[in-house]
């Protein structure tokens, strides 16, 4: 919805393995990771979009985990429901 009304102020961020879709073809999409470079890139893009981003200190560079472990998720799904 935000992309439809404010495409110039909308960030598209990929987490994990996501297939591109045609509606965003040609748009800049950021693939996020835990690296400081990617976090800085997102902060700068948010500033460009008009957001007041606070990057003082270093906590924001390592808080949260953006790594997706597909095997753990698949294994979790297998063991979630067991027949009685």
C-alpha positions, 0 to 999 in steps of 0.5 A: 500500500505504501509503495502504491501511494509513495513509491519514492518514500518506500524501501523494499527490503529482502530478508532471506531468499525472496523471489523478485516479482514484476511489480517492483522490477527496476526498483532498488531493493536492499537485501538486509544482513547483519553487516554494518554496511547493510545497516548503514545502507538502510539508515541512509535510504531511510534518511533519503526517504525523509525519516529521522534516523538516529545512528548515534552509538553502536547498538543499532549496528548489532541489535537484532538478527537478520539471518534466516536459517532455512534448515531450522525453519524446515526442521521446526515445521516437520516436528511441529505436528506429530500424529497421535 
